């Protein structure tokens, strides 16, 4: 694919995700690329930012508006900054790719004004109760349906969200599945044919819904059985440590208190993460079963990164990918509890042959998930739907 001009608008976290992967893809395929990012309220740097690329080269960048505002005011601020930055970027792009309803509705308005020709609505996360505030949740779903009606193509990160779009009346030609991919070309795999597993890794934001408490409870008993066991933690407690309206304490002190064998790496850029992961052996993706857990509707990128780096993954049955992991024997699916987790880790560590078999299954599974191949396909499908 080659683009004359395209703008990407998204909310982002402190960690790299699908939007950053799309940006990397577009940088090498666009004459003009505009990028507008709005960090979520819990990010360390909450300033909206604009990047202007020409032929893959960054010409200018701006960051503004990192104020600590109430949630509704923050979303209004983000929409206004999208308009402001869009005009600063030149005021016209052939394609507008908006991730989430708030960013996409701005693209629809810009199309009505004749400032863009084609609007893609990219749904990275979706759930019935997206916000606990009923009014905010109603506004979110009204905007969501508005974008479905007026977009030229809808990208959906999981089959579950694709089914929602179908129920909303979106034609199949516009209803495009965009699974999370992996930058396979950035991964350097070591030879582990004679290795024995001893390094666990937990990647991502440290929050109750990510199973950190389970890991803290399970590690000491595993350490007694496997003295060489090490736990690598890549990530940090979010700046705003609140989940489901409940404030929780930072996890770093509790993890450090586990003593020898726990290594806290902090948050790392995505390229560094992909360089680090292949050195480890077993990955943890412990999503808490809950109606409010976005992961049940999503395709978590960290799971794909784990598998592509050759890490058999211990996962709870929350995101859809757990079904593939079980069917392909690329890891172990466990209930969200300490005993099943400790048992699964123990089985992997005690049977290196089975672990190596799972490692090969994980690598084989991910060979078809190159971001470049996925995005080539979905852009072609999207423009074909318009034609």
C-alpha positions as CSV (number, residue, x, y, z in Angstrom):
1,X,0.0,0.0,0.0
2,X,1.0,3.6,-0.7
3,X,-0.7,6.7,0.7
4,X,-0.6,10.2,-0.6
5,X,-1.8,11.6,2.7
6,X,-3.2,10.0,5.8
7,X,-3.7,11.1,9.4
8,X,-3.9,8.8,12.4
9,X,-5.7,10.0,15.6
10,X,-5.7,7.9,18.7
11,X,-5.7,7.7,22.5
12,X,-2.6,6.0,23.8
13,X,-1.1,4.6,27.0
14,X,2.5,4.7,28.4
15,X,3.1,1.4,26.6
16,X,3.1,0.8,22.9
17,X,0.0,-0.6,21.4
18,X,-1.8,-1.1,18.0
19,X,-1.9,2.6,17.2
20,X,1.9,2.9,17.4
21,X,2.2,-0.2,15.2
22,X,-0.1,1.4,12.6
23,X,2.1,4.6,12.8
24,X,5.3,2.6,12.1
25,X,3.6,0.9,9.1
26,X,2.4,4.2,7.7
27,X,5.7,6.0,8.1
28,X,7.3,3.9,5.4
29,X,4.2,4.0,3.1
30,X,3.0,7.6,3.1
31,X,4.1,10.8,1.3
32,X,2.4,12.7,4.1
33,X,1.5,11.3,7.5
34,X,0.0,13.2,10.4
35,X,-0.2,11.6,13.9
36,X,-2.2,13.0,16.7
37,X,-2.1,11.2,20.1
38,X,-4.0,11.8,23.3
39,X,-2.6,10.0,26.4
40,X,-5.1,8.6,28.8
41,X,-5.5,10.4,32.1
42,X,-3.4,7.9,34.0
43,X,-0.3,8.4,31.8
44,X,2.8,10.1,33.2
45,X,2.8,12.7,30.4
46,X,-0.8,13.7,29.6
47,X,0.0,16.2,26.9
48,X,-1.6,15.7,23.5
49,X,1.0,15.5,20.8
50,X,1.2,16.0,17.0
51,X,3.8,14.6,14.6
52,X,4.2,15.6,11.0
53,X,6.0,13.1,8.7
54,X,7.0,13.7,5.1
55,X,8.3,10.7,3.2
56,X,8.9,8.9,6.5
57,X,10.9,11.7,8.0
58,X,9.7,13.6,11.1
59,X,9.6,17.3,10.3
60,X,8.0,18.7,13.4
61,X,6.4,17.7,16.6
62,X,4.3,19.5,19.3
63,X,3.1,18.6,22.8
64,X,0.5,20.6,24.6
65,X,-2.5,20.5,27.0
66,X,-1.4,18.1,29.8
67,X,-3.9,19.6,32.3
68,X,-5.4,17.5,35.1
69,X,-9.1,17.8,34.2
70,X,-12.2,15.8,35.1
71,X,-12.9,12.9,32.7
72,X,-15.6,14.6,30.6
73,X,-13.6,17.9,30.3
74,X,-10.5,15.8,29.3
75,X,-12.4,14.2,26.4
76,X,-13.7,17.6,25.2
77,X,-10.1,19.0,25.4
78,X,-8.9,16.0,23.3
79,X,-11.5,16.6,20.6
80,X,-10.6,20.3,20.4
81,X,-6.9,19.5,20.2
82,X,-7.6,17.0,17.4
83,X,-9.2,19.8,15.4
84,X,-6.4,22.2,16.3
85,X,-3.6,19.9,15.4
86,X,-5.4,18.7,12.2
87,X,-5.4,22.3,11.0
88,X,-1.8,22.8,12.0
89,X,-0.8,19.8,10.0
90,X,-2.2,21.4,6.8
91,X,-6.0,21.0,7.1
92,X,-6.6,18.3,4.5
93,X,-5.7,14.6,4.3
94,X,-7.1,11.9,1.9
95,X,-7.6,9.3,4.7
96,X,-8.5,9.9,8.3
97,X,-7.9,6.9,10.7
98,X,-9.5,7.5,14.1
99,X,-9.2,5.1,17.0
100,X,-12.2,5.1,19.3
101,X,-15.5,7.0,18.8
102,X,-14.3,10.4,20.1
103,X,-11.5,10.6,17.6
104,X,-13.5,9.2,14.7
105,X,-16.5,11.6,15.2
106,X,-14.1,14.5,14.5
107,X,-13.1,12.7,11.3
108,X,-16.7,12.4,10.2
109,X,-17.2,16.1,10.8
110,X,-14.0,16.9,8.8
111,X,-15.3,14.8,5.9
112,X,-18.6,16.7,5.9
113,X,-16.5,19.9,5.7
114,X,-14.6,18.4,2.7
115,X,-11.3,18.2,4.5
116,X,-10.9,14.4,4.2
117,X,-12.3,11.8,1.8
118,X,-12.2,8.5,3.6
119,X,-12.8,7.8,7.3
120,X,-11.8,4.6,9.1
121,X,-13.3,3.9,12.5
122,X,-10.7,1.7,14.4
123,X,-12.1,0.0,17.5
124,X,-9.3,-1.1,19.7
125,X,-11.5,-1.7,22.8
126,X,-15.2,-1.8,23.3
127,X,-17.5,-3.1,26.1
128,X,-21.1,-2.5,27.1
129,X,-20.2,-0.7,30.3
130,X,-17.3,1.3,29.1
131,X,-17.8,3.9,31.8
132,X,-19.3,3.5,35.3
133,X,-20.9,6.9,34.9
134,X,-24.3,6.2,33.2
135,X,-24.4,9.5,31.3
136,X,-20.9,9.2,30.1
137,X,-21.5,5.6,29.0
138,X,-24.6,6.6,27.1
139,X,-22.7,9.4,25.3
140,X,-19.9,6.9,24.5
141,X,-22.3,4.4,22.9
142,X,-24.2,7.1,21.0
143,X,-20.9,8.3,19.5
144,X,-20.0,4.7,18.8
145,X,-23.2,4.1,16.8
146,X,-22.8,7.4,15.0
147,X,-19.3,6.5,13.8
148,X,-20.6,3.1,12.7
149,X,-23.3,4.8,10.6
150,X,-21.0,7.4,9.0
151,X,-17.6,5.7,8.6
152,X,-16.3,4.4,5.3
153,X,-14.8,1.3,7.0
154,X,-14.9,0.0,10.5
155,X,-11.8,-1.8,11.9
156,X,-12.5,-4.2,14.8
157,X,-9.8,-5.7,17.0
158,X,-11.6,-8.9,17.8
159,X,-14.4,-11.2,16.4
160,X,-16.6,-10.3,19.4
161,X,-16.6,-6.6,18.4
162,X,-17.1,-7.5,14.8
163,X,-20.3,-9.4,15.9
164,X,-21.4,-6.2,17.7
165,X,-20.9,-4.2,14.5
166,X,-22.9,-6.8,12.6
167,X,-25.8,-6.5,15.1
168,X,-25.6,-2.7,14.6
169,X,-26.4,-3.1,11.0
170,X,-22.9,-2.5,9.5
171,X,-22.6,-4.3,6.1
172,X,-20.0,-7.1,6.1
173,X,-18.0,-5.3,3.4
174,X,-17.3,-2.5,5.8
175,X,-16.9,-4.7,8.9
176,X,-13.1,-5.5,8.9
177,X,-11.4,-7.7,11.4
178,X,-7.9,-6.3,12.4
179,X,-6.2,-8.7,14.9
180,X,-3.2,-7.4,16.8
181,X,0.0,-8.2,15.0
182,X,3.7,-8.4,15.9
183,X,6.8,-6.7,14.4
184,X,8.4,-10.1,13.7
185,X,11.3,-8.5,11.9
186,X,12.4,-6.8,15.2
187,X,12.6,-10.1,17.1
188,X,15.9,-11.9,17.5
189,X,15.3,-15.4,18.7
190,X,18.1,-17.3,20.6
191,X,18.7,-21.0,20.3
192,X,17.0,-22.7,23.3
193,X,17.0,-26.2,22.1
194,X,19.1,-27.3,25.2
195,X,17.7,-24.8,27.7
196,X,15.7,-25.4,30.8
197,X,13.0,-22.8,31.8
198,X,13.7,-20.6,34.8
199,X,12.7,-17.0,33.9
200,X,9.1,-15.8,34.3
201,X,8.0,-12.5,32.8
202,X,5.0,-10.3,33.6
203,X,4.6,-7.4,31.1
204,X,2.2,-4.4,31.3
205,X,0.6,-2.0,33.6
206,X,0.6,-3.3,37.2
207,X,-3.0,-3.4,38.2
208,X,-5.4,-5.7,40.1
209,X,-7.1,-6.8,36.9
210,X,-3.8,-8.0,35.5
211,X,-3.3,-10.7,38.2
212,X,-0.3,-9.1,40.0
213,X,-1.7,-10.2,43.4
214,X,-1.8,-13.8,42.2
215,X,1.9,-13.6,41.1
216,X,2.9,-12.1,44.4
217,X,1.1,-14.9,46.3
218,X,2.4,-17.7,44.1
219,X,6.1,-16.8,43.7
220,X,7.4,-17.6,47.3
221,X,6.1,-21.2,47.1
222,X,7.5,-21.7,43.6
223,X,10.8,-20.3,44.7
224,X,11.1,-22.9,47.4
225,X,10.6,-25.7,44.9
226,X,12.7,-24.0,42.1
227,X,15.5,-22.0,43.8
228,X,16.8,-20.7,40.4
229,X,13.4,-19.2,39.5
230,X,13.4,-15.6,38.5
231,X,10.5,-13.2,37.9
232,X,11.0,-10.3,35.5
233,X,8.5,-7.5,35.7
234,X,8.3,-5.0,32.8
235,X,5.9,-2.2,33.5
236,X,4.8,0.0,36.4
237,X,1.9,0.9,38.5
238,X,-0.1,3.5,36.5
239,X,0.2,7.2,37.5
240,X,-3.4,7.2,38.6
241,X,-3.7,3.9,40.5
242,X,-7.5,3.6,40.4
243,X,-9.5,0.6,39.1
244,X,-13.2,0.3,39.1
245,X,-13.4,3.4,41.3
246,X,-11.1,1.9,43.9
247,X,-7.6,3.3,44.7
248,X,-4.9,0.7,45.1
249,X,-1.3,1.0,46.3
250,X,1.7,0.8,44.0
251,X,2.8,-2.8,43.4
252,X,6.6,-2.1,43.2
253,X,7.2,-2.3,47.0
254,X,5.3,-5.6,47.3
255,X,7.2,-7.1,44.4
256,X,10.6,-5.9,45.7
257,X,9.7,-7.4,49.1
258,X,9.7,-10.9,47.5
259,X,13.4,-10.7,47.6
260,X,16.1,-12.4,45.5
261,X,14.9,-13.5,42.1
262,X,12.5,-10.6,41.4
263,X,13.8,-8.1,38.9
264,X,11.8,-4.8,38.3
265,X,12.7,-3.4,34.9
266,X,10.1,-0.6,35.0
267,X,8.3,0.6,31.8
268,X,10.3,0.2,28.6
269,X,9.8,1.3,25.0
270,X,8.2,-1.4,22.8
271,X,11.4,-2.1,20.8
272,X,13.3,-2.7,24.0
273,X,10.5,-5.0,25.2
274,X,10.9,-7.1,22.0
275,X,14.6,-7.2,22.6
276,X,14.2,-8.4,26.2
277,X,11.4,-11.0,25.9
278,X,13.3,-13.7,23.9
279,X,15.7,-14.1,26.8
280,X,12.9,-15.3,29.2
281,X,11.1,-18.6,29.3
282,X,7.5,-18.4,30.5
283,X,5.0,-15.5,30.2
284,X,2.1,-14.5,32.4
285,X,-1.2,-13.0,31.1
286,X,-3.5,-13.2,34.1
287,X,-6.6,-11.2,33.2
288,X,-9.2,-11.1,36.0
289,X,-12.6,-12.3,34.9
290,X,-14.9,-9.4,35.3
291,X,-17.7,-7.7,33.3
292,X,-15.6,-4.5,33.4
293,X,-12.4,-6.1,32.0
294,X,-11.8,-4.7,28.5
295,X,-9.6,-7.6,27.7
296,X,-12.6,-9.9,27.1
297,X,-13.5,-7.8,24.0
298,X,-9.9,-7.2,23.0
299,X,-6.9,-8.9,21.4
300,X,-4.1,-8.0,23.9
301,X,-0.9,-7.1,22.2
302,X,1.3,-8.3,25.0
303,X,0.1,-11.9,24.5
304,X,1.0,-11.7,20.9
305,X,4.4,-10.3,21.8
306,X,5.0,-13.1,24.3
307,X,4.1,-15.9,21.8
308,X,6.1,-14.3,19.0
309,X,9.2,-14.2,21.2
310,X,8.8,-18.0,21.9
311,X,7.3,-17.7,25.4
312,X,4.7,-20.3,26.3
313,X,2.0,-18.3,28.0
314,X,0.0,-19.0,31.1
315,X,-3.3,-17.2,30.5
316,X,-6.8,-16.9,32.1
317,X,-9.9,-17.6,30.0
318,X,-10.7,-13.9,29.4
319,X,-9.5,-12.7,26.0
320,X,-10.5,-14.8,23.0
321,X,-6.9,-15.8,22.2
322,X,-6.9,-18.2,25.2
323,X,-8.8,-20.6,23.0
324,X,-6.0,-20.7,20.4
325,X,-3.4,-21.1,23.1
326,X,-5.2,-24.1,24.5
327,X,-6.0,-25.7,21.1
328,X,-2.4,-25.3,19.8
329,X,-0.7,-26.2,23.1
330,X,1.2,-22.9,23.1
331,X,0.7,-22.4,26.8
332,X,-1.7,-23.3,29.7
333,X,-5.1,-21.8,30.4
334,X,-5.7,-21.4,34.1
335,X,-8.5,-20.2,36.4
336,X,-7.9,-16.9,38.1
337,X,-6.6,-18.3,41.4
338,X,-3.2,-18.8,43.1
339,X,-3.2,-22.6,43.2
340,X,-3.9,-23.2,39.4
341,X,-1.3,-20.6,38.6
342,X,1.4,-22.1,40.8
343,X,0.5,-25.6,39.5
344,X,0.8,-24.5,35.8
345,X,4.1,-22.7,36.3
346,X,5.4,-25.7,38.2
347,X,4.4,-28.1,35.4
348,X,6.3,-26.0,32.8
349,X,9.4,-25.7,34.9
350,X,9.5,-29.4,35.8
351,X,9.1,-30.7,32.2
352,X,11.6,-28.9,29.9
353,X,10.6,-31.2,27.0
354,X,7.0,-30.1,27.2
355,X,8.0,-26.5,27.6
356,X,10.1,-26.7,24.4
357,X,7.2,-28.2,22.5
358,X,5.0,-25.3,23.7
359,X,7.7,-22.8,22.6
360,X,7.7,-24.2,19.1
361,X,3.9,-24.1,19.0
362,X,3.9,-20.5,20.0
363,X,6.4,-19.5,17.4
364,X,4.6,-21.4,14.6
365,X,1.3,-19.7,15.6
366,X,2.7,-16.2,15.3
367,X,4.3,-16.6,11.9
368,X,1.1,-15.4,10.2
369,X,0.7,-12.3,12.4
370,X,3.1,-9.9,10.9
371,X,1.8,-6.3,11.3
372,X,2.8,-5.4,7.7
373,X,0.8,-8.4,6.3
374,X,-2.2,-7.7,8.4
375,X,-2.3,-4.0,7.5
376,X,-1.7,-4.6,3.8
377,X,-4.7,-6.8,3.8
378,X,-7.1,-4.7,5.9
379,X,-6.3,-1.4,4.0
380,X,-7.1,-3.3,0.7
381,X,-10.3,-4.6,2.2
382,X,-11.3,-1.2,3.5
383,X,-10.8,0.6,0.2
384,X,-12.4,-2.2,-1.8
385,X,-15.5,-1.8,0.4
386,X,-15.7,1.9,-0.6
387,X,-15.3,1.1,-4.3
